Amino acid sequence: MNTTNSFVPVFGSAQPIDPRVGKIQETIIKHTRFTEGLNQISEAHRLRLGMVLDGDPGLGKTTIINTYRSSVLALAQQAESEELSPMPIMVVSIPAQATQRRLLAAMFDQFGTDAQLSSKTYEMERQVYALIENYNVEVIIFDEFHHLLRRETFATDTFNFIKLLMDRSNLAVVLAGLPIGKSALEKHPELEERLGFNSMTLTPFDINTAANRRLFQKFMYAFKEKVSLNGGKCIDFSNHETLVLERLLLATYGKPRLIRNLLVHALIDSGEKFEINIANLSRAYEKVDVNKQLGVKNPFRMKIEGVEQAMNKKLHIEKTRDA
């Protein structure tokens, strides 16, 4: 039978992932920028101020937010009693159609209450304010704030609500999202001023300076240590002769999420050997949705001269973009 244009469906027979791979997938490497993001949110929280955390996809915004949320909730559980179940932190994703009413509804859902949310916006506000006070909310992180760019009429009402929320409830507010979201804030200077404390833009890893190279090497060394602790082997990422760091940058554009995905797929490719080397990095690159915007070939198959030329092209693109 010709099966060239057919497929075989599968049900209930997934091959279990090596538990060592699972541990690597769950690993959070708290590199310098990651820790800086946590500390800046913590400082805004402590002082009840506002800040913006922005960056392109894959740079760790969500991981930073979830890590901070988990740490705060762990402390809150220690203070929990029969009379009080505090919710010191809320993470609310701003809806794609970011009307004030939809944002209020999203906040209301976070409390898990069975009460009926009012159909009138001013009553919805009153209910949410009451819940914030009752649950002792101290910081709210509004994720995906770039959604506010889609409709100016939505943004105005929503931004005004967030401004009043900060003034009335004496809590910290963090807006997290893509860098383009900051252009929406520029039209609302009163809120922009309130969010100007410790704002941070996450950037990809790079090796354009000695300090940046050390930072990237430290991140990769921490990953190598995680692999070694789980009984695996890992290529020397600091090897200047084989330009491993350069190859990784070309493959992932220095984004932590893409780096981890690539390395995890390389480990899966290695099977029981549980090893990361140039060969399985090359095969993993062909399978993973990684950086293709530079128009380069598989960087793990390129000769040294080709890697150097591709890195020069990458640098030229970045300089042109920043000019």
N, C-alpha and C positions, 0 to 999 in steps of 0.2 A: 504493500500500500504506500502511495506517495504521501508523505507527511510534510512536504516542504512548506506548504502554506497553511498548515494546521497547528494546533497546540493541544497539549494534554493537560486538562485541569487537575489540580491537586487539592485534596481536602484531608486535613488531620494528619499529615505526615511530614510536618516541618522538621528539618534536622536541627537538633538542639545546638545552640551556640556554646562553644567552649566557655566554661565559667570564667576563665582567665580573661577572655575577651570582654565578657560582661563587666568585669571589674574595671577594665580600662575604659569602656564606654561610659561608665558612671563616674570616672575620675574627674575631679575639678582641680585644675592646677592653678593655685592662687599666685599668679605672677604679679609683678609690680603694679601694672595698670589695673588688674583685677582688684587688688587690695586697696589701691587708691580710690577706686570707685566705691567700694564698701565704706571706706573711711569718710568719704565726702557725704554720702547719704547719711551716715551715722551722725556727722557733725550738724547737718541740716536738721535732722531729727532732734538732736539734743537742744539746739537753739530755737527750734520751732520756726525755721525759715524755709525758703523755697529754693529749688535748684533745677537745672535741666541736665539730664544725662542723655546724650545723643551719640549716634554712630551708625555706620552702615550695617546691613545684616551680616551676621556671622562673627561679630566682634565681642560678644559676651554680655550685652545689655541684659538679656533675660536671665542669664545665669547669675549675674550680680544681683539683680532684683530678687530672684528666688532664694539665693543664699542669705541675703540680708533679712528677708521676710522670715525664713526658717529660724534664723538665730534669735530674732526678736520674739517670735512666738514661743520658742523654747524657754526663754526667760519668763514670758507671761504665764506659762503653765506652772511654773514654780510658785507664782503668786496667786494662782487660782483658788477659789474657795467655794463653798456651797452657795454663798450669796452673790458672788461676783465671778463672771467669766469674761475677763478683759479681752478686747481685740485692739491692741495698740497699733497695729499696722494693717492697712488695706491695700491691695493691689487691684486696680480697676482698669480693664482694657477699654479704651475709648472706642465706641462703636464706629463702624465705617460711615454710617450716616449720623454724624455726631451732633444731634440735637440735644438741647439741654434736658428734655424729657427722657430721652434714651439714656443719657448719662446718669441721670437720677435713678432710673430703673435699674441700671447696671450696678450702681452703688447699693441700692436697696437689696438686691439679690445677694450681695456679699454677706449680709447679716443673717441670711437663712431664716428669716422670720416668716411666720404663717399669716401675718397681718396683711390686709388688703391695701395695696398701694393706691393712693388717690388718683383720680383722672385729671385733677387740676394741678397745673405746674406749681403754683404757690403752695398748695397743700403738700405736694410731693417734697418740696424743699423743706417744709416744716418737719415732715416725718423723718427725712434723712438727717437733718440737724439734731433732732431728738435722739435718733439712734447713735449718732456719733458721740453725743454727750453720755448716753447711757452705757455705751460700750467702752468709754474712755479711749477713743481713737486718738493717737498721737501723730501719726504720719500716714498720708495717703499718696500712693504712687500711681499716677495716671499713665498707663502704657499706651503706645501707639498714638501719641499726641499729634503726629503728622496727619492723622485723619481729619483734623480740624482745618486743613487746607482746602478741602473739597468744596465747601460752601461757606462763603463769607458770612451769610446771615446766621448759619449754625454757629460758626466760630465766635461771633460777637456775644451772643447770649451765653454760650458755654464758658468762654473766657471770663465774662463778667461774673458768672456764678462761682468759678474757681477763685476769683479775686475776693469776692464776698465771703466765701468759705474760709479762706485763710484769715481774713480779718475777724470774722465772727467766732470761729471755733478755736483759735489759737493753736493751730496744728501746723506741722510741716507738710509741704506739698512738693512732690518730685514729678516733673514731666519727663517721660522717657520716650524716645522714638528716633526716627530718622533725622539727619541734620536739616533736611529741607523744612521740617516743622518749625524751625526757628524763624523762618520768614513770615509765618503767620503771627508769631508773637510780636514782631516789629510794629504791627498795626495796633498793638495794645500795650503802650508804654507803661501804664500803671501796673499791669500784671508782670510785664517784663522786668521791671525794677524789683518786684517782690521775688522773682525767680532768679535773681542775679547772683545768689550766694553759692560759691563753690561749684559753678557749672562746669561740666566736664564733657569733652568730646573724645570718644574712644577711636583709636586709629590702629591700622594693621601693624604687624611686626615688619621691620625692615632692617637693612644693614648699611644704610647710607651714611651712618656715622659709627665711630668706634663704640659709643655708648649704646646705640640701638642694636649693634651686633651683639654686644654682651647681653643685652636684655633678651634678645631672641635665643641666644645660646643657652641662657639660664632656663628659659621656658622649655626648650627641647631637652636639656639635661634632666629636668624634672620629669618629663615624660619618659625618658630612657630609664630613669630610676624606677618608675612605676612598673615598667615592663620587666626589669631585672628582679624586682621584689616578687613578681608573680612567676618567676622561673624562666623568663624569656631572654632573648638576646636582641641587641639593637645596634644598628650602625652608629659609627661615631659622627654625630652631627657637626662637630667642630672641625672636621677634616678639611683643611684648606685646599689640599691637592685635588680632591674629588668634587669640591664645590657643592657639598650636600645642602648647606643652608640656602645657597643660591637656587638650587634645583627646587627645593621646597617652596621658596618664595614664588618662583615662576609657576609652580603647580597650584598654589593656593592663594596667591596674592597676600600672604601673611595673615590670613584670617584664622583665628583659633579654631572655629567650628570646622572649617574645611581641612585644616591641618589634622585635627583629631579624626575626622571621617576618613581621611586618606590613610593615616597610620593604622586605624582599626581595620580597614579593609586589607591592608598589607598583612596584618597579623592573621586575619581569617584566611588569606591566600596561602600563608605558610603552613597551615594545618597544625599537626602535632608539634612541629618544630618551634612554633610560637616565636617567630623571629621577624625582625624588620631589616631588610637589606635593599639594595638598589633594584634587584631583580623583581621582588614582589611589590616594591613601591611603583615600579614601572607598570606592572600589570594592574595594580589597584587604580592608578591614574586613569587607565582606560575605562574603568568601570564606574568611577565616582564622578558626580557632578561637581567638578572643580573649575578652576579658573581657565577660561578659554578666550578671554577678551584680548589678550596680547597677541593672539594669532600664532603662537609658537607650537612647535611639535612637542611630542612627549619629552619633557625636560630630563627625565631619567634615562633616556636613550641618547641624548645629545652628547656630542663630543665637548671637550672643555671650551674650544673656540666658539661653539654654538651657544653654550651657556653664557659666556661672556658677552656675546653680541646681543642675546636676548635680554640680559640684564641692562645693557646700555640702552636698549630700546625702551625697556620699562622705565628707566630713569628719565629718558627724554619725554615720554608720555606724561609722567608725573610733573615735570618742570613746566611743560606746555599747559597742563591743566591748572596748575597753581599760579601761572603768570597772569 
